[in-house]
Amino acid sequence: MMNVDRQQALNEHVNAIAQILYADADSQGLPMGNLAEIEMTVRHQLQSQVSPQLGNFLSNLVAQKILTLQGTSKAP
């Protein structure tokens, strides 16, 4: 379970992301007139904008960790 400080930070960032996605949807005239449209628009935005960035970030962390472990496990 996430600690309180991390949950608060996550909530702040999620709210900021939501504001950006809403402004983007509004400026592009994407459908946001009812819950079904909001769900479709947000799903598209998450899949095209947010998820790839999360994947890249996490992949880079894993790669760095692997490189670090390989560097420390070399025999002298």
Order of alpha helices (4+ residues) and beta strands (2+ residues): alpha-alpha-alpha
